[in-house]
Amino acid sequence: MTTLLSALCGDDEIEALLSDARQVAAMLAFERALAEASADCGFIGADAAAAIGAAIDGFEPDWAVLQVGMARDGVVVPALVKQLRGTIAEPDGAALHRGATSQDAIDTALMVQLADVFSVYEKRLSGLLDQLEALAKAHGETALMAHTRMQVALPTTWAAKIASWSEPLGRHLRALAALRRSLLVVQLGGPVGDGGSFEGHAEAIRAGMAQRLGLGIATPWQTQRDPIVALGSVLAQISGSLGKIGADIALLAQNEVAAVKLAGGGGSSAMAHKSNPVYAEVLVALARYNAGLSGILGQAQVHEYERSGAAWTLEWLTLPPMLISCGASLRLGQAVLGQLRIG
């Protein structure tokens, strides 16, 4: 649901990629890939895999029933699998989800969704770097008074200032490329995460699924959440770097400093002369928000035994807002640089 606050701090594109509909679609892609890869190695029959694929093609979930199932089971997969299996004639229906557990479907679906989210981030980061390069070419030699500890320091140039903004963004772009290789992998471990439910076929099925879903191959990682926590750190760093840009621009736009102006700043209900640095301010707020959420996400790394419902739920509560806030930071970063007028 769109709110007034989400118009300021949200991100429609990222929210759509994280929607319930996209998650269920990714889970169905998981089930299709699982069936096809399982048939390739003889774990289920080829006819069963074809029947499962045909059922997925025409499947429309009953969302009300899924909501009831989520509230009852703590995960949506049992209700989803039951609905889908009800559309498949036996004995082929028994082959659906064979060997897998809810976490396999949920974690792999998340990786499918994150691949699309990363593409948005990479495009926006590249766009920001292009904007900063253009600013450096146009104004790099322009003089700028530096400030340390909020006090006038020594003269510098805009080239130095822009470099301090762009270099971290370049590092974040490279970090996302590295995360594509290390994080975006299939999860397939079965009920207790050792792959035993696949009767010796787990490795082959993982490889077949990875190829079909465009993901990497990994051993089961259901309680190894350090890659998720590492993602949270990168999200906080991206927002933090953009918060630094926002803080600098808001200060440089102060009337008393007047090193920059912002075209199309925010208005005031009482003071018509004002042009408030709204986007720059929101960048600071999002940076602090994601830094806080990153600390909470770190606590989701602590799983008891072979699966923790508490840690898993905490991850679901924390990661999506971080992903949305990071997207909003990138969106607003592009916007505020578009407003920036130097000299």
Sequence and secondary structure as in RCSB ss.txt:
>XXXX:A:sequence
MTTLLSALCGDDEIEALLSDARQVAAMLAFERALAEASADCGFIGADAAAAIGAAIDGFEPDWAVLQVGMARDGV
VVPALVKQLRGTIAEPDGAALHRGATSQDAIDTALMVQLADVFSVYEKRLSGLLDQLEALAKAHGETALMAHTRM
QVALPTTWAAKIASWSEPLGRHLRALAALRRSLLVVQLGGPVGDGGSFEGHAEAIRAGMAQRLGLGIATPWQTQR
DPIVALGSVLAQISGSLGKIGADIALLAQNEVAAVKLAGGGGSSAMAHKSNPVYAEVLVALARYNAGLSGILGQA
QVHEYERSGAAWTLEWLTLPPMLISCGASLRLGQAVLGQLRIG
>XXXX:A:secstr
   HHHHHH  HHHHHHTSHHHHHHHHHHHHHHHHHHHHHTTSS HHHHHHHHHHHHT    HHHHHHHHHHHSS
SHHHHHHHHHTTS TTGGGGTTTT  HHHHHHHHHHHHHHHHHHHHHHHHHHHHHHHHHHHHHHTTSEEEEEETT
EEEEEEEHHHHHHHHHHHHHHHHHHHHHHHHHTSB     TTSSSGGGTT HHHHHHHHHHHHT B     TT  
HHHHHHHHHHHHHHHHHHHHHHHHHHHTSTTT SEEETT B  SS TT  B HHHHHHHHHHHHHHHHHHHHHHT
T   TT  HHHHHHHHHHHHHHHHHHHHHHHHHHHHHHHEEE 
